[in-house]
Amino acid sequence: MKEKVNVGLLGLGTVGSGVAEVLEANSAHIAERAGIPLVVKKALVRNLNRPRTVSACPPLTTDPSDILADPEIDVVVEVLGGKEPALSYILAAMRARKHVVTANKELLAKYGKELFTAAEENQVDLYFEASVGGGIPIIRPLKECLAGNRIDKVYGIVNGTTNYILTQMASGKSYEDALKQAQAEGYAEADPYADVSGLDAARKIAILASIAFGARVTEKDVVRIGIERLSPLDLEYARELGYKVKLLARAQEINGVLQVLVHPALLPSRHPLASVDGVLNAIVVRGDAVGEVMFHGFGAGRLPTASAVVGDLIEVARNIKEGVRGRNKCTCFHQKPFYPVSDMVTRYFLRLELADQPGVLAKVAAAFGKEEVSLAAVIQKRLTERGAEVVLVTHPAEERRFRNAVTALATYPETLAVHQPIAVEGDA
């Protein structure tokens, strides 16, 4: 009978130090819940001399083999992020019959099949609650609590950085100023590409879609549009129409075909997700039995993410104590097709700058009419130095028809500017 579960930490940065802190501060409580104490035996770092913020710092090493080849270490926690060396370390840990807990959304979204295959071959557990939603419990509820449902839609706000930027833009800040503030507050990286381009959110919704629909979805299957081209005017005009703009991650199954995308979207102000501001995240799951349920909280951060990691560690420790493997196995049983982007149907919000002269709006209406795209509203907002700013909202339309109309509009000499279209979710 084991007296304790030894943990090896790969990384002692923001999340890794949070994991060490939670394990130390709540050690008695965690041991009671797990049925056995959990102890960090060693942590892998790049620099042994770097100052640490952890009150009870575990023994440190710069040699990964001190963890991966140590027979006394039962569980490896990977919080390095990125593809390499994280992927190689995880596979080496599994080959050494060590269970793995990871927060690495990139690896799960790209190499989930390979990781679960390795876990199965080596009869070890792979847990990854912290890969989506930070401290919000969503992976286990999807896999277990909602397993009796047929899930037809999962959607939400899964990136705190972009949500913070959009919240600032809603108060009038430019995209550039909002991004700088997010970086100053530590919410955005020096290179914010993964966040603002929608890549981070795409990885997360790929993981959720794989679980929800029992089919392998990778990040390359996700259609994504970022927030880089949005203006405070888009958010202001959306608000006047009764909407708020959010970067929405959405996965849906329609007649056995999947739609998985990340894009800016207008949400009715009364929608629960519309009030999710700042760095908060929220994820909605719709099942045939449960209806809609929403998971809401901090989607990132040192201690919220550490909370999810430690929750997984407790589950693994219970399995070790009881001599069983966990239930967190791969559930991607099916191959399902994806809707072509061009076939997707939605409503659109579009901001245009047009020459202020007679007949221009008629030409705009004709361009959309030719593509059988019906306009729900056409509103002239203000005069600019060059012409008139016009906002239009369509009825539901096929993406390819809408794009054809916009492409035609852009060629007209009366069209001074075509801004980024934004999908409209629901009625205000």
VOVODO-166504 format. One line per field, with one value per residue (C-alpha): residue in one letter; x, y, z. Coordinates in steps of 0.2 Angstrom, whole numbers, plus 5000, padded with zeros to 4 digits. Last residue first. Layout:
REM VOVODO-166504
code = c(A:...) .
X = c(X:...) .
Y = c(Y:...) .
Z = c(Z:...) .
***
This chain:
REM VOVODO-166504
code = c(A:D:G:E:V:A:I:P:Q:H:V:A:L:T:E:P:Y:T:A:L:A:T:V:A:N:R:F:R:R:E:E:A:P:H:T:V:L:V:V:E:A:G:R:E:T:L:R:K:Q:I:V:A:A:L:S:V:E:E:K:G:F:A:A:A:V:K:A:L:V:G:P:Q:D:A:L:E:L:R:L:F:Y:R:T:V:M:D:S:V:P:Y:F:P:K:Q:H:F:C:T:C:K:N:R:G:R:V:G:E:K:I:N:R:A:V:E:I:L:D:G:V:V:A:S:A:T:P:L:R:G:A:G:F:G:H:F:M:V:E:G:V:A:D:G:R:V:V:I:A:N:L:V:G:D:V:S:A:L:P:H:R:S:P:L:L:A:P:H:V:L:V:Q:L:V:G:N:I:E:Q:A:R:A:L:L:K:V:K:Y:G:L:E:R:A:Y:E:L:D:L:P:S:L:R:E:I:G:I:R:V:V:D:K:E:T:V:R:A:G:F:A:I:S:A:L:I:A:I:K:R:A:A:D:L:G:S:V:D:A:Y:P:D:A:E:A:Y:G:E:A:Q:A:Q:K:L:A:D:E:Y:S:K:G:S:A:M:Q:T:L:I:Y:N:T:T:G:N:V:I:G:Y:V:K:D:I:R:N:G:A:L:C:E:K:L:P:R:I:I:P:I:G:G:G:V:S:A:E:F:Y:L:D:V:Q:N:E:E:A:A:T:F:L:E:K:G:Y:K:A:L:L:E:K:N:A:T:V:V:H:K:R:A:R:M:A:A:L:I:Y:S:L:A:P:E:K:G:G:L:V:E:V:V:V:D:I:E:P:D:A:L:I:D:S:P:D:T:T:L:P:P:C:A:S:V:T:R:P:R:N:L:N:R:V:L:A:K:K:V:V:L:P:I:G:A:R:E:A:I:H:A:S:N:A:E:L:V:E:A:V:G:S:G:V:T:G:L:G:L:L:G:V:N:V:K:E:K:M) .
X = c(4840:4837:4849:4868:4874:4890:4902:4908:4925:4924:4921:4927:4925:4911:4905:4918:4910:4923:4920:4902:4905:4916:4902:4889:4899:4904:4885:4882:4896:4891:4873:4861:4850:4842:4855:4860:4867:4877:4880:4894:4892:4905:4924:4925:4912:4894:4885:4874:4864:4854:4850:4840:4834:4842:4839:4853:4847:4864:4857:4848:4864:4871:4854:4853:4870:4866:4849:4859:4871:4856:4859:4876:4885:4899:4899:4908:4902:4898:4892:4881:4878:4865:4870:4871:4886:4888:4903:4912:4911:4901:4912:4910:4910:4922:4916:4922:4931:4928:4946:4948:4945:4937:4953:4963:4962:4973:4962:4976:4982:4964:4962:4978:4973:4957:4966:4979:4964:4957:4975:4976:4959:4963:4980:4971:4961:4977:4988:4976:4964:4946:4940:4921:4906:4899:4882:4868:4856:4843:4847:4839:4843:4859:4865:4882:4886:4904:4908:4925:4930:4944:4934:4915:4902:4886:4883:4885:4868:4859:4849:4861:4858:4875:4884:4898:4917:4922:4928:4921:4916:4901:4899:4888:4877:4861:4867:4881:4887:4903:4905:4918:4912:4923:4910:4901:4886:4869:4853:4855:4863:4875:4880:4883:4895:4904:4907:4912:4925:4933:4936:4950:4961:4946:4950:4941:4942:4935:4940:4946:4964:4963:4958:4941:4940:4922:4912:4901:4904:4921:4929:4919:4926:4944:4942:4933:4949:4961:4950:4950:4969:4969:4956:4968:4968:4974:4987:4994:4997:5016:5020:5007:4990:4982:4997:4989:5001:4998:4979:4981:4992:4978:4965:4975:4977:4959:4954:4946:4928:4920:4915:4934:4939:4926:4933:4950:4945:4936:4951:4962:4950:4948:4934:4918:4904:4897:4893:4879:4870:4874:4865:4864:4868:4886:4881:4889:4903:4913:4905:4905:4923:4930:4920:4925:4930:4947:4955:4942:4950:4967:4965:4954:4967:4969:4979:4979:4991:4989:5005:4996:4980:4990:5000:4984:4977:4992:4992:4973:4975:4989:4984:4970:4977:4994:4989:4978:4992:4985:4992:4990:5000:5001:5018:5021:5039:5032:5019:5032:5042:5026:5023:5041:5041:5025:5031:5048:5041:5023:5019:5015:5027:5013:5015:5011:5019:5012:5019:5037:5046:5053:5063:5066:5054:5058:5077:5077:5070:5087:5086:5081:5072:5067:5050:5048:5037:5032:5032:5037:5054:5070:5079:5095:5090:5086:5077:5065:5059:5051:5054:5045:5029:5019:5001:4994:4982:4963:4961:4949:4958:4975:4968:4962:4978:4989:4978:4992:5006:4996:4989:5006:5014:5000:5001:5020:5017:5003:5014:5031:5037:5038:5037:5031:5034:5022:5024:5008:5009:5009:5007:5000) .
Y = c(5209:5193:5178:5177:5190:5187:5202:5208:5217:5235:5239:5256:5270:5261:5273:5267:5250:5236:5233:5230:5215:5207:5211:5202:5187:5186:5186:5172:5162:5163:5157:5170:5173:5190:5204:5219:5235:5250:5265:5278:5293:5301:5306:5317:5306:5308:5298:5282:5278:5263:5248:5234:5216:5215:5199:5190:5183:5185:5198:5206:5209:5219:5227:5234:5241:5249:5256:5263:5273:5280:5298:5304:5303:5291:5276:5270:5253:5243:5225:5215:5197:5184:5166:5151:5140:5133:5143:5137:5119:5109:5096:5077:5065:5051:5042:5035:5051:5046:5045:5039:5050:5035:5032:5017:5006:5002:5010:5021:5025:5029:5041:5049:5052:5060:5071:5076:5081:5093:5099:5104:5113:5123:5127:5135:5146:5149:5156:5164:5159:5156:5164:5159:5153:5136:5138:5124:5123:5109:5094:5080:5085:5094:5112:5117:5135:5141:5156:5165:5180:5192:5207:5205:5191:5201:5196:5178:5177:5184:5200:5211:5201:5193:5201:5189:5189:5172:5155:5140:5122:5116:5098:5086:5072:5081:5097:5096:5113:5120:5138:5149:5167:5183:5195:5210:5216:5219:5230:5240:5254:5242:5235:5253:5256:5239:5242:5260:5254:5246:5227:5222:5213:5203:5186:5175:5156:5141:5126:5109:5115:5115:5097:5088:5069:5064:5060:5075:5084:5077:5082:5098:5103:5100:5109:5123:5125:5125:5137:5149:5150:5152:5167:5179:5190:5176:5167:5183:5192:5193:5202:5191:5198:5198:5205:5221:5231:5218:5221:5240:5239:5228:5241:5255:5246:5241:5258:5263:5268:5259:5244:5244:5240:5225:5219:5219:5210:5197:5195:5191:5180:5167:5154:5164:5152:5138:5120:5113:5097:5087:5070:5068:5054:5059:5076:5072:5062:5067:5085:5088:5081:5093:5109:5114:5132:5136:5138:5136:5123:5114:5114:5099:5089:5071:5057:5040:5026:5009:5011:5007:5017:5032:5032:5031:5045:5056:5052:5055:5072:5078:5095:5101:5091:5097:5115:5115:5111:5111:5093:5079:5063:5046:5038:5021:5026:5025:5038:5050:5049:5053:5068:5074:5073:5083:5096:5099:5105:5109:5124:5125:5120:5115:5096:5087:5070:5057:5042:5048:5035:5027:5043:5042:5056:5067:5067:5064:5081:5089:5107:5101:5109:5102:5110:5128:5130:5149:5149:5166:5159:5169:5162:5153:5135:5142:5131:5123:5105:5102:5088:5077:5087:5077:5071:5063:5048:5047:5059:5070:5069:5071:5087:5094:5091:5098:5113:5126:5115:5107:5125:5133:5119:5121:5140:5138:5127:5139:5155:5146:5131:5119:5100:5096:5078:5072:5058:5050:5045:5030:5017:5000) .
Z = c(4850:4839:4839:4835:4822:4813:4811:4794:4794:4787:4768:4764:4751:4740:4727:4715:4716:4717:4736:4733:4722:4735:4748:4738:4734:4753:4757:4744:4750:4768:4765:4772:4788:4787:4785:4795:4788:4794:4784:4786:4774:4763:4764:4779:4788:4789:4802:4805:4789:4794:4783:4791:4788:4771:4761:4753:4736:4728:4716:4730:4740:4725:4722:4740:4739:4722:4729:4744:4731:4721:4726:4733:4750:4744:4755:4770:4776:4792:4791:4803:4797:4799:4798:4786:4784:4766:4761:4777:4771:4785:4793:4791:4806:4811:4826:4843:4850:4869:4874:4892:4908:4917:4928:4929:4945:4959:4972:4979:4961:4955:4970:4966:4948:4954:4966:4953:4941:4954:4957:4939:4939:4954:4947:4932:4945:4955:4941:4929:4916:4912:4928:4930:4921:4916:4908:4906:4892:4890:4902:4892:4874:4878:4876:4884:4887:4891:4901:4903:4913:4909:4907:4904:4904:4902:4884:4888:4898:4882:4886:4876:4861:4855:4840:4835:4833:4826:4832:4822:4823:4812:4812:4801:4809:4805:4813:4826:4833:4840:4844:4850:4851:4852:4859:4853:4862:4855:4856:4840:4849:4856:4839:4834:4848:4846:4828:4831:4844:4828:4824:4812:4825:4833:4825:4813:4814:4805:4816:4808:4809:4828:4828:4830:4833:4835:4851:4848:4865:4868:4852:4852:4868:4863:4846:4856:4866:4851:4842:4857:4857:4838:4838:4830:4845:4857:4847:4840:4857:4855:4871:4879:4885:4902:4911:4916:4904:4890:4892:4892:4876:4868:4873:4866:4849:4848:4851:4868:4868:4883:4872:4867:4885:4885:4868:4875:4891:4881:4869:4884:4893:4879:4880:4878:4873:4863:4864:4854:4849:4865:4866:4884:4895:4896:4904:4921:4915:4899:4898:4916:4917:4903:4909:4927:4926:4934:4917:4904:4893:4896:4915:4914:4905:4913:4905:4915:4912:4904:4893:4876:4882:4887:4871:4861:4871:4867:4849:4847:4856:4845:4839:4850:4865:4862:4860:4875:4887:4905:4908:4920:4916:4924:4924:4916:4910:4892:4899:4905:4889:4879:4891:4889:4870:4869:4881:4873:4862:4858:4868:4887:4901:4913:4912:4928:4930:4941:4950:4954:4964:4948:4943:4924:4919:4934:4936:4917:4914:4920:4926:4943:4958:4975:4980:4985:5000:4999:4980:4973:4966:4962:4947:4953:4947:4929:4916:4929:4932:4949:4961:4974:4974:4987:4987:5003:5001:5002:4988:4998:5014:5007:4998:5014:5023:5009:5006:5007:5000:4985:4981:4981:4971:4958:4958:4955:4940:4933:4933:4931:4939:4924:4922:4940:4946:4959:4972:4978:4997:5008:4995:5000) .
***
